[in-house]
Amino acid sequence: MPPADETSDPPPLEPDAERFLLELLDLPAPSGFEEPIGARWREEAERQGAEVTTDRIGTSFATTGRGRGPRIAIVGHLDEIGLVITKINAKGFCKVGSIGGWDPVVLVGQRLRILGTPAGGPVLGTISRPSIHVLDAAARDRTPKVDDLWVDLGVSSAEEAKALVRVGDPAVVDARPERIGGPGSTRIVSRSIDNRVGMFVALEAARIAGERGVAAEVVAVGSVGEENGMGGATVASYALQADRTCVVDVTSPGDMPGASDFGDYRMGKGPILTRGATLSERVTGELIAAAEAAELPFQLRAKGLRTATDADQTIKAGGGTATCLVSVPARYLHTPVEQVDLRDVRASIDVIVAWIERVADAAGGS
């Protein structure tokens, strides 16, 4: 009988690629404060041999195959949801505001990593409310709002607090990426899976297409500000005027409690490809055909209205860009315990690369 490791499936990602993804998941970069994650993404892209640039608002670009054929943009947003310090009171407690969309219920009792400016580095704080022992019945039953919450820095005065943080400092929940599910599991739990997974997939697809010498100019785009208006993708699309754009984001599957109305979408079954009113059916058809021809797993979804992703902007920017959407299934979005299956990450990369090859072959033969 062969050893057990010879019969097990290979890991979905190469070790270096997985380490890079985990590093991206851990870097804090809420909307408006994406510079650190953009710099690291560009550094890795340059190491891989891509041409890297940024625009005036911080969106990052990594290009392979410059001038080889049709220009294809693969867009994944850099930013994550977070919080921002809005007030420091006399006792050193901090009020916070939302960056992006939070369910305040998940914030109570969390540790925060604050990018403290005076301290010159991350500062630990906790989001708290009075303990259940001192809350009256009405307070216990009321759902808290972000405005009700205070951050405790472990200090006793405004002066001590201001030595650590100042108004306008951003923060993220201090939740690090971890494996979940036991030995052999391909599941990761972390904050910022929305959408570090998308920016990782975009760069991997561009890298692989470049290494294979595909006759296409592939531009991986790490867009800023998706969680706060999608401005980065809009500006980038105006500038690039790509022949086609594929937006990569995450979306909720229907295989978790209370989510059956999302549809029969499951983790571990491949990316979710959307057909809908704010997407290009011709390009989505190319994507589906490429996945089918390569015998790659995928799931189909229909959207009668907007997708709530950068795709809603890329399709109408400038003269318009033919746009498709690849969504990686991920549970518990906009919480500190988002969950993704690395098999779906791998399949998303493979489907996009197969599509790029199909588009390049068709352009070469026309």
Protein Blocks (a to p, Z undefined) as FASTA:
>chain_A
ZZfklmpccdfbdfklmmmmmmmmmpgcdehilmmmmmmmmmmmmmnopacdddfkopac
ddehihklccddddddfbdcddddfbdcfkopacdddedjddfklmgopacddddfklop
acddddddddfklpcfklmmpccdfklpccdehiabfklmmmmbcehiacddddddddeh
iehiabdcdehklamkmmmmmmmmmmmmmmnopacdddddddehklnoopmmmmmmmmno
pabdcdddddddfkbghilmnopcdehiapaddddfkbcfklmmmmmmmmmmnopacddd
ddfbdehiaklmmmmgcjbpaddddddddehihiakbccdfklmmmmmmmmmmmmmmmmm
mmmmZZ
